[in-house]
Amino acid sequence: EPAPPAPNSKLTSLVIDIMANEVMVVINTSPGSASMIARLLDYRRDTSAILATMAGDDTILVVPKSIHQIDLMLQEVKEILAVT
């Protein structure tokens, strides 16, 4: 499978907001871009705290491998997407 676009590409500028609660991370994106952003996250799933993503039109749900790693996963998501 080919690699997704690089995290430092213009694609990450489509991220509007990243929020978390005790069980998952929610990413809001520009309309129509959620699946592209989710692909960036899914590509690193084997080596990260991410279990799965679910993308709609402009929202992504990111599920952690463990709810005890939610803070770690939130930080990873922000690093992957180059968001501070």
Backbone bond lengths (Angstrom), bond angles and torsions (degrees), N, CA, C in turn:
res aa  C-N    CA-C-N  psi(-1)  N-CA   C-N-CA  omega(-1)  CA-C   N-CA-C  phi
1 E - - - 1.450 - - 1.532 108.45 -
2 P 1.313 118.03 131.31 1.467 119.51 179.30 1.519 111.82 -68.88
3 A 1.314 115.04 152.48 1.459 120.82 179.12 1.529 110.05 -68.98
4 P 1.334 116.51 149.51 1.475 120.06 176.28 1.523 109.44 -73.36
5 P 1.317 117.03 173.63 1.469 119.05 176.22 1.526 110.85 -56.18
6 A 1.306 116.32 150.56 1.470 121.09 179.86 1.522 110.76 -61.94
7 P 1.353 117.15 143.44 1.472 119.72 179.93 1.520 113.37 -59.25
8 N 1.308 118.30 -25.51 1.462 119.79 -179.19 1.528 112.53 -89.07
9 S 1.326 116.73 9.51 1.460 120.40 177.41 1.522 110.44 -77.29
10 K 1.301 117.27 173.43 1.469 122.60 179.36 1.529 111.93 -61.42
11 L 1.329 116.90 -18.09 1.458 121.54 -178.65 1.526 111.77 -56.53
12 T 1.316 117.94 -39.71 1.463 120.15 -177.40 1.527 112.42 -70.10
13 S 1.311 118.03 -15.99 1.467 119.74 176.30 1.524 111.16 -70.61
14 L 1.321 117.10 -8.08 1.457 121.84 178.45 1.527 112.52 -82.05
15 V 1.333 117.25 -7.20 1.465 121.64 178.49 1.525 108.51 -78.36
16 I 1.331 116.08 124.91 1.459 121.84 -179.21 1.523 111.53 -96.10
17 D 1.337 116.99 -44.24 1.463 120.22 -175.71 1.519 109.67 -156.19
18 I 1.327 116.12 149.82 1.464 122.56 175.06 1.521 107.07 -130.50
19 M 1.338 115.89 125.43 1.470 121.90 -179.28 1.525 108.77 -131.10
20 A 1.328 116.34 156.83 1.466 120.75 178.29 1.517 109.91 -141.70
21 N 1.331 113.95 152.57 1.459 120.13 168.24 1.522 106.77 -125.08
22 E 1.298 118.83 -155.47 1.463 121.20 -176.85 1.520 114.24 -76.51
23 V 1.335 118.48 -11.88 1.459 119.47 -174.30 1.530 115.83 -126.67
24 M 1.321 119.13 -17.20 1.455 119.19 -179.55 1.518 111.35 -161.04
25 V 1.328 114.27 168.92 1.456 122.39 176.46 1.520 107.53 -111.29
26 V 1.320 116.46 139.73 1.463 122.11 177.03 1.524 107.29 -118.61
27 I 1.331 115.60 129.43 1.457 121.65 178.91 1.524 108.14 -116.13
28 N 1.315 116.37 126.18 1.462 121.46 173.94 1.524 107.78 -99.18
29 T 1.336 115.61 133.88 1.459 121.56 -177.80 1.526 109.99 -126.64
30 S 1.308 115.38 173.94 1.458 119.81 171.19 1.526 108.14 -64.51
31 P 1.338 118.25 149.35 1.463 120.92 -178.87 1.535 112.02 -53.79
32 G 1.324 114.64 133.64 1.456 121.42 176.58 1.512 115.58 84.83
33 S 1.325 118.77 -1.16 1.462 119.52 -174.70 1.529 114.16 -110.20
34 A 1.305 118.95 -0.44 1.467 121.11 -176.35 1.526 112.54 -60.60
35 S 1.312 118.67 -41.12 1.471 119.68 -177.78 1.529 112.00 -66.29
36 M 1.325 118.14 -33.88 1.464 120.79 177.69 1.527 110.47 -67.72
37 I 1.316 117.07 -41.82 1.460 121.28 179.55 1.532 109.64 -67.86
38 A 1.323 117.21 -41.88 1.467 120.89 178.91 1.521 110.64 -60.89
39 R 1.312 117.52 -35.53 1.469 121.00 178.35 1.519 111.14 -62.58
40 L 1.317 117.65 -38.62 1.468 120.72 175.66 1.530 110.55 -58.97
41 L 1.323 116.36 -42.35 1.459 120.74 -179.02 1.522 111.55 -72.48
42 D 1.321 117.63 -42.26 1.464 121.60 -179.83 1.524 112.38 -63.09
43 Y 1.304 117.17 -32.63 1.462 121.43 -177.67 1.532 110.93 -62.43
44 R 1.312 117.78 -29.29 1.469 122.71 -179.37 1.527 112.74 -100.00
45 R 1.296 117.79 6.56 1.466 122.66 -172.56 1.524 113.42 -55.41
46 D 1.323 118.81 -38.27 1.464 121.07 -176.18 1.523 113.47 -66.32
47 T 1.319 117.18 -26.31 1.470 120.47 -176.65 1.518 112.78 -111.46
48 S 1.304 117.91 13.34 1.456 120.24 -177.29 1.523 111.13 -126.88
49 A 1.312 115.68 -175.88 1.466 122.05 178.44 1.524 111.67 -85.66
50 I 1.339 117.61 6.62 1.469 122.46 -178.08 1.530 110.44 -86.60
51 L 1.325 116.16 126.46 1.458 121.50 175.01 1.522 110.45 -88.59
52 A 1.339 116.22 -45.91 1.459 120.05 -176.78 1.521 110.30 -162.31
53 T 1.338 114.54 161.44 1.462 120.68 171.87 1.520 108.27 -128.30
54 M 1.326 115.36 154.35 1.457 121.50 173.91 1.520 106.25 -135.63
55 A 1.329 116.02 119.50 1.464 120.53 -175.73 1.515 111.22 -111.17
56 G 1.310 114.26 135.45 1.456 121.86 170.43 1.514 107.92 -102.91
57 D 1.305 117.44 -145.21 1.457 121.93 179.11 1.526 111.19 -76.61
58 D 1.340 116.37 -46.56 1.463 119.88 -177.22 1.527 113.11 -136.40
59 T 1.330 116.63 17.43 1.460 120.97 -179.49 1.526 109.59 -138.77
60 I 1.333 115.68 138.93 1.460 121.99 177.42 1.518 108.23 -124.18
61 L 1.323 117.16 131.02 1.454 122.82 171.06 1.525 106.69 -99.79
62 V 1.320 117.19 126.20 1.462 122.29 179.46 1.521 107.43 -114.42
63 V 1.323 116.35 120.22 1.457 122.66 -175.91 1.529 108.75 -102.71
64 P 1.336 117.53 129.76 1.462 120.22 -179.84 1.529 111.89 -80.09
65 K 1.327 116.31 157.69 1.464 120.30 174.26 1.524 110.32 -65.54
66 S 1.336 116.17 -30.51 1.459 121.93 177.07 1.527 108.22 -144.20
67 I 1.309 116.96 136.62 1.470 118.85 178.35 1.525 111.03 -66.06
68 H 1.323 116.72 -15.80 1.461 120.43 176.97 1.527 111.36 -77.18
69 Q 1.335 116.96 -8.77 1.463 121.88 -179.81 1.526 112.04 -109.71
70 I 1.310 118.05 18.48 1.464 120.59 -174.71 1.526 111.61 -61.05
71 D 1.323 117.92 -40.21 1.467 120.01 179.57 1.526 111.07 -66.69
72 L 1.327 116.56 -40.72 1.457 121.20 176.83 1.525 110.17 -62.75
73 M 1.319 117.07 -44.86 1.459 120.41 -179.76 1.525 111.13 -64.74
74 L 1.321 117.99 -41.38 1.459 121.11 178.19 1.526 110.16 -59.07
75 Q 1.316 117.11 -44.17 1.463 120.90 178.59 1.531 110.80 -63.95
76 E 1.330 117.65 -42.13 1.470 121.57 178.07 1.525 110.90 -60.69
77 V 1.321 116.48 -45.28 1.468 120.98 179.70 1.526 109.99 -58.87
78 K 1.320 116.10 -45.90 1.467 119.70 179.75 1.523 111.48 -64.04
79 E 1.324 118.04 -37.87 1.460 120.73 178.24 1.535 111.12 -67.88
80 I 1.325 116.69 -45.60 1.464 121.00 179.57 1.522 110.94 -59.27
81 L 1.323 115.83 -41.63 1.462 120.34 -176.65 1.525 112.83 -89.92
82 A 1.322 116.69 3.91 1.466 122.63 178.82 1.528 111.35 54.62
83 V 1.341 115.45 44.48 1.471 122.46 178.90 1.518 107.44 -112.72
84 T 1.301 118.17 135.38 1.470 120.31 179.43 1.509 111.37 -101.91
